[in-house]
Amino acid sequence: MIKYVRVFVKMNVGAVPGMKYVCRLFRSNDVGINQLCQEITESTTLSYPDVLACLKAFEINIAKHIQNGSAIKLGILGAFVPKIKATAKETLEEVDASTIKSATCRFYPSVEFKRNLAKASFVEANLDIKGLQSGDAPVVDPETPVNP
């Protein structure tokens, strides 16, 4: 279940720009490698150190292959693909490694992963955080000065 919050934000694009309400993803606690190891240990016959060793090797090898320009295809999950950003030049002779601005990595979810994510349900996070519109508190325009 994916949690969201409702926020009041200034929209600068679209047919009618201005202050609007919008749903934003509420990220619960992030899941770290230790939690993943524990969950995998509980659902398999592998020990915690075995799972940790495999996941660490997995991280190292994915990084190595991406840095060497190879895509990593992970079946159900999707693919990690290296990308570069480069400056365009007028002639072929001007284009070389110095025209590359940066290297990044993009994740492309598989069709199955996208299909499963499309079936996700959403629930409003019931938390008292800045920007949450509960209906009880008056909505204040952030550009309007507040008198003390």
HUPE-V11974 format. One record per residue. N is the residue number from 1. RES is the residue in one letter. NEAR is the number of other C-alpha atoms within 10 Angstrom. Layout:
n=N res=RES near=NEAR
n=N res=RES near=NEAR
This chain:
n=1 res=M near=8
n=2 res=I near=14
n=3 res=K near=16
n=4 res=Y near=19
n=5 res=V near=21
n=6 res=R near=17
n=7 res=V near=17
n=8 res=F near=17
n=9 res=V near=14
n=10 res=K near=15
n=11 res=M near=13
n=12 res=N near=10
n=13 res=V near=8
n=14 res=G near=7
n=15 res=A near=6
n=16 res=V near=9
n=17 res=P near=10
n=18 res=G near=11
n=19 res=M near=14
n=20 res=K near=11
n=21 res=Y near=14
n=22 res=V near=14
n=23 res=C near=13
n=24 res=R near=13
n=25 res=L near=13
n=26 res=F near=15
n=27 res=R near=11
n=28 res=S near=10
n=29 res=N near=6
n=30 res=D near=6
n=31 res=V near=8
n=32 res=G near=8
n=33 res=I near=12
n=34 res=N near=12
n=35 res=Q near=11
n=36 res=L near=15
n=37 res=C near=20
n=38 res=Q near=15
n=39 res=E near=13
n=40 res=I near=16
n=41 res=T near=17
n=42 res=E near=12
n=43 res=S near=8
n=44 res=T near=9
n=45 res=T near=9
n=46 res=L near=13
n=47 res=S near=13
n=48 res=Y near=17
n=49 res=P near=12
n=50 res=D near=11
n=51 res=V near=21
n=52 res=L near=19
n=53 res=A near=11
n=54 res=C near=13
n=55 res=L near=15
n=56 res=K near=12
n=57 res=A near=12
n=58 res=F near=12
n=59 res=E near=10
n=60 res=I near=11
n=61 res=N near=13
n=62 res=I near=17
n=63 res=A near=15
n=64 res=K near=12
n=65 res=H near=15
n=66 res=I near=18
n=67 res=Q near=14
n=68 res=N near=10
n=69 res=G near=14
n=70 res=S near=15
n=71 res=A near=18
n=72 res=I near=17
n=73 res=K near=16
n=74 res=L near=11
n=75 res=G near=12
n=76 res=I near=12
n=77 res=L near=15
n=78 res=G near=17
n=79 res=A near=16
n=80 res=F near=20
n=81 res=V near=17
n=82 res=P near=18
n=83 res=K near=15
n=84 res=I near=11
n=85 res=K near=11
n=86 res=A near=15
n=87 res=T near=10
n=88 res=A near=11
n=89 res=K near=11
n=90 res=E near=7
n=91 res=T near=7
n=92 res=L near=8
n=93 res=E near=7
n=94 res=E near=11
n=95 res=V near=14
n=96 res=D near=11
n=97 res=A near=8
n=98 res=S near=9
n=99 res=T near=13
n=100 res=I near=13
n=101 res=K near=10
n=102 res=S near=9
n=103 res=A near=13
n=104 res=T near=11
n=105 res=C near=15
n=106 res=R near=11
n=107 res=F near=14
n=108 res=Y near=14
n=109 res=P near=18
n=110 res=S near=16
n=111 res=V near=13
n=112 res=E near=13
n=113 res=F near=14
n=114 res=K near=14
n=115 res=R near=11
n=116 res=N near=10
n=117 res=L near=12
n=118 res=A near=9
n=119 res=K near=9
n=120 res=A near=9
n=121 res=S near=9
n=122 res=F near=11
n=123 res=V near=11
n=124 res=E near=14
n=125 res=A near=17
n=126 res=N near=11
n=127 res=L near=10
n=128 res=D near=10
n=129 res=I near=10
n=130 res=K near=7
n=131 res=G near=13
n=132 res=L near=20
n=133 res=Q near=17
n=134 res=S near=14
n=135 res=G near=7
n=136 res=D near=6
n=137 res=A near=8
n=138 res=P near=8
n=139 res=V near=12
n=140 res=V near=10
n=141 res=D near=12
n=142 res=P near=11
n=143 res=E near=8
n=144 res=T near=7
n=145 res=P near=8
n=146 res=V near=8
n=147 res=N near=4
n=148 res=P near=3
